Amino acid sequence: MDVYQQAGLEVEAMFEPLAKESEPYNWVNETKINPWVIYVLKNIE
């Protein structure tokens, strides 16, 4: 990810969570397609 490198950061981990069908919500397709991505960043050393 170029923008992170330009900011002096690099991706340490990436998580793509999915909803669970056991949750009490009427998910549309979030159990198959993740609605967001979580990046864990760290300083480039």
C-alpha positions as a Markdown table, in Angstrom:
| # | Residue | x | y | z |
|---|---|---|---|---|
| 1 | Met | 0.0 | 0.0 | 0.0 |
| 2 | Asp | 1.9 | 3.0 | -1.3 |
| 3 | Val | 0.0 | 5.6 | 0.8 |
| 4 | Tyr | 1.0 | 3.8 | 4.0 |
| 5 | Gln | 4.7 | 3.6 | 2.9 |
| 6 | Gln | 4.6 | 7.3 | 2.1 |
| 7 | Ala | 3.4 | 7.9 | 5.6 |
| 8 | Gly | 6.2 | 5.8 | 7.1 |
| 9 | Leu | 4.0 | 2.8 | 7.9 |
| 10 | Glu | 3.6 | -0.8 | 6.8 |
| 11 | Val | 0.9 | -3.3 | 7.2 |
| 12 | Glu | 1.6 | -5.7 | 10.0 |
| 13 | Ala | -1.8 | -7.6 | 9.8 |
| 14 | Met | -5.0 | -7.4 | 7.9 |
| 15 | Phe | -8.4 | -8.7 | 9.1 |
| 16 | Glu | -11.5 | -9.2 | 6.9 |
| 17 | Pro | -14.2 | -10.1 | 9.4 |
| 18 | Leu | -17.5 | -11.7 | 8.4 |
| 19 | Ala | -20.8 | -11.6 | 10.2 |
| 20 | Lys | -22.0 | -14.8 | 11.7 |
| 21 | Glu | -25.4 | -16.4 | 10.8 |
| 22 | Ser | -25.9 | -17.1 | 14.5 |
| 23 | Glu | -26.1 | -13.3 | 15.3 |
| 24 | Pro | -29.6 | -11.9 | 15.8 |
| 25 | Tyr | -29.4 | -9.7 | 12.7 |
| 26 | Asn | -30.9 | -10.1 | 9.2 |
| 27 | Trp | -27.6 | -9.9 | 7.3 |
| 28 | Val | -27.9 | -9.4 | 3.6 |
| 29 | Asn | -24.6 | -10.8 | 2.4 |
| 30 | Glu | -22.2 | -9.9 | 5.1 |
| 31 | Thr | -21.8 | -13.6 | 6.0 |
| 32 | Lys | -20.1 | -14.1 | 2.6 |
| 33 | Ile | -18.6 | -10.7 | 1.7 |
| 34 | Asn | -16.8 | -8.8 | 4.4 |
| 35 | Pro | -18.2 | -5.2 | 4.8 |
| 36 | Trp | -14.9 | -3.7 | 5.9 |
| 37 | Val | -11.2 | -4.4 | 6.3 |
| 38 | Ile | -9.1 | -3.7 | 9.4 |
| 39 | Tyr | -5.4 | -2.9 | 8.9 |
| 40 | Val | -2.9 | -3.1 | 11.8 |
| 41 | Leu | -0.1 | -0.7 | 10.9 |
| 42 | Lys | 3.4 | -0.2 | 12.3 |
| 43 | Asn | 6.2 | 2.3 | 11.8 |
| 44 | Ile | 8.7 | 1.3 | 9.1 |
| 45 | Glu | 12.0 | 0.8 | 10.9 |
